[in-house]
Amino acid sequence: MSENHDIPDDIMDAQDGNAENTANEETQNVTSEANPQELLAEEKDRYIRLFAEFENYKKRTTKERMEYFQTSNQDMMISMLGILDDFERALKEIAKNGNEADLQGVELIYQKFKNKLTEKGLNSMEVNPGDDFNVDFHEAITQIPAPSPELKGKIVDVIETGYILYDRVIRFAKVVTGN
């Protein structure tokens, strides 16, 4: 046993081994220090990676910001669709019963309103009787017997116009299909 009689020999040996391991690690660190070129290369690599990560972050946030601005007015656009529908119904009624001056005045206001909404990214869907039914753009309200064989499974009538805000459908076109 060693000089300290209170500590068992196996613990003392373990402490001596730890001291030797620490000394060995220090000598390895001194001998394995990287030269300045290696350190410079490592720092340069870290800098390039950090710069690339930052550039990707800027691109991602710019894209997210553009998407946010494009869709931020979606609720307002949806609320304006009712006004567009009212204008279209008014134009049909004035064309049936009204005079030409009233029709031109309402048509002018309708076109200005529609052009402003188009500037903000709103576009109407072009749907005509005889077009193929597409669930991505159309909502079938009802099915009726097809008036002709070529209209089976196709759109027979358009009840309500559909609208797209940029590349997103905000209202499906309501149609009647033939069966």
Summary of the structure (lengths in Angstrom):
residues: 179
radius of gyration: 37.5
end to end distance: 101.5
largest distance: 120.5
contacts: 418
relative contact order: 0.09
helix: 60%
strand: 18%
